[in-house]
Each structure stands twice: as structure tokens, then as C-alpha cells.
Amino acid sequence: MYKNLAQFTKDKRKEANLTQQEFAERAGVALTVVRKIEQGKENLSLAKVNQVLLMFGNKLAPLILKEIEK
């Protein structure tokens, strides 16, 4: 199990034998987006993160406060 998005993305990209540049091109995002995700930056667009995660058949959903309170 992965502890964070940065490690998940980096490991999956390496398993696919792709450089950050190749991965960014295939995901349809800028290289800086992949770098920021893999560095664990916090100010990322959910849409861009999901574009990257869809390469692995995954995505993140926004948390809804009511679901957290349950």
C-alpha cells in the first residue's frame, strides 16, 4: 500500500519504464505537473492530478465535508 501520491506516481511511472517527460506527454500534462506530483507539492489542480492518475486507472475524488463527519 502506498503512503502518498508522490511515491505511488513515481513507482508506477518507473514500472512503466517511462521518463518524467515521456510520462507527461502520454498523460497530456506539462512536465512540471509530473515533477510537482512526484515531489509531493501540495498546490496542485485536482484535474491535473487525475489526468496523471488515469494513466494507471485511478483517480482522486474531492472530499465532501458531510462524508468526513460520518
VEXDO-920674 format. One record per residue: z, x, y of N, C-alpha, C, O in turn; residue in three letters. Coordinates in steps of 0.1 Angstrom, whole numbers, plus 2048, in hexadecimal, padded with zeros to 3 digits. Each point is the difference from the previous one (the first is absolute). Example, Ala and Ser with C-alpha at 12.3 -4.5 7.8 and 13.67 -1.06 7.14 Angstrom:
# VEXDO-920674
84E8847C78007F780C80080980C80780A800ALA 7F27F280B80080980B8087F880B80180580BSER 
//
This chain:
# VEXDO-920674
8008087F48007F880C80080980C80780A801MET 7F27F28097FF80780D80A7FC80A8047F5801TYR 80281580680A7FE8097FA7FD80E8077F9808LYS 7ED80B7FB7FA7FD80D7F17FF7FF7F98057F7ASN 8027F68147F17FE8017F980D8017F58027FALEU 81180880D7FA80D8027FD8077F27F58047FEALA 8157FC7FA7FF8077F37F67F87F77F88077F9GLN 8097EC8077F77F87F87F28038037F78027F8PHE 8067FD8157F28028057FB80E7FD7F58027FBTHR 8138088077FC80E7FD7FE8027F27F68067FCLYS 8137F67FB7FE8017F27F47F97FA7F88067F9ASP 8067EE80C7F47F87FB7F38078057F68007F8LYS 80A8058147F48068057FD80D7F87F48027FCARG 8168058017FE80D7F87FC7FC7F27F88087FALYS 80D7EE8007FC7FB7F37F17FD7FF7F98027F6GLU 8037F88167F17FD8017F880C8037F4800801ALA 81280C8017FA80C8037F880080D7F4805800ASN 8127F580A7F97FF80D80880880B80C800800LEU 7EC80680980780680C8047F48097FC7F57FETHR 80C80E80C8037F680A7F47FA8067FF7F4803GLN 7F88158017F37FC8067F87F77F77FC7F5805GLN 80280E7EF7F97F87F78067F37FE7FA7F57FFGLU 81380B8008087F47FE7FF7F680C7FD7F47FEPHE 80481280E7FF7F880C7F27FA8017FF7F4803ALA 7F78137FA7F27FB8007FE7F47F67FB7F6804GLU 80A80C7F07FF7F57F68087F48047FC7F47FDARG 81080E8098087F58047FC7F980D8047F5803ALA 7F38128047FA7FB80D80A80180C8007F8809GLY 8088127F680980380B7FE80E8057FA8087FAVAL 80C7FB81280080D80680880A7F880A7FC7FAALA 7F381080680880A7F980E8008058098037F8LEU 7F97FB81580D8008068097F57F980C8027FFTHR 7EE7F37FD8087F57FA8068057F380C7FE7FDVAL 7EB8097FB8058057F380B80A80280A8017F9VAL 7F480881080980B80380E7FA80580A8047FBARG 7F57F280D80D7F98058077FA7F580C8007FFLYS 7ED7F97F88067F97F480780B7F880C7FE7FCILE 7ED80C80080580B7F780B8088078088067F9GLU 7F97FA81480B80780780C7F780280B804805GLN 7F47EF7F780B7F78018027FB80F80B7FB803GLY 7EB8058058017FB80E8037F17FF7FC7F97F7LYS 80C8028138057F27FF7F87F78098017F47FEGLU 7F781180B7F97F780A7F17FE7FB7F7804807ASN 8087F67EE7F37FD7FA7FC7F18008097F87FFLEU 7EB8068027FB7F27FF8007FB7F27FB8077F7SER 80B7ED8078007FB7F27F27FE7FB7FE8027F4LEU 7F97FA8147F27FE7FC7FA80D7FB7F98007F5ALA 80A80B8127FA80D7FC8078057F37F98067F7LYS 8147F88088078047F47FA7F97F47FE8057F5VAL 8007EE80C7FB7F77F67F28057FC7FC7FF7F4ASN 7FC8058167F28047FD80180C7F67F88027F7GLN 81280780C80280C7F78057FC7F27FB8047F6VAL 80F7F380A8067FC7F47F77F87F78018007F3LEU 7F57F98137F77F87F87F78097F77FB7FC7F6LEU 80481180D7F980A7F88078017F27FA8037F6MET 8137FA80A8088007F38037F37FB8087FE7F6PHE 7F27F78108037F37FB80E7FA8058057F87F9GLY 80080E81280D7FB8057FF7FD80E7F6802807ASN 8147F77FF8017FE80E80F7FC8038087FD7F8LYS 7FB80581580D7FC8057FF7F38077F67FD807LEU 8147FB7F98017F480780B80180A80B8067FDALA 7F47F480F80A80080A80D7F87FA7FE7F67F9PRO 80D80F80B80D7F97FB8027F480A7FE80180CLEU 8067F47EE8047F580880F7FF8008068007F5ILE 8007FE81780E8008018077F77F780B8037FBLEU 7EF7F18038077F67F88018057F18097FD7F9LYS 7ED80A8038008057F280B80B7FF8068017F5GLU 7FC80781580A80A80080E7FA7FF8098057FAILE 7F97F080E80D7FA8018057F97F380C7FD7FEGLU 7EB8007F88037F97F48088097F78037FB7F5LYS 
//
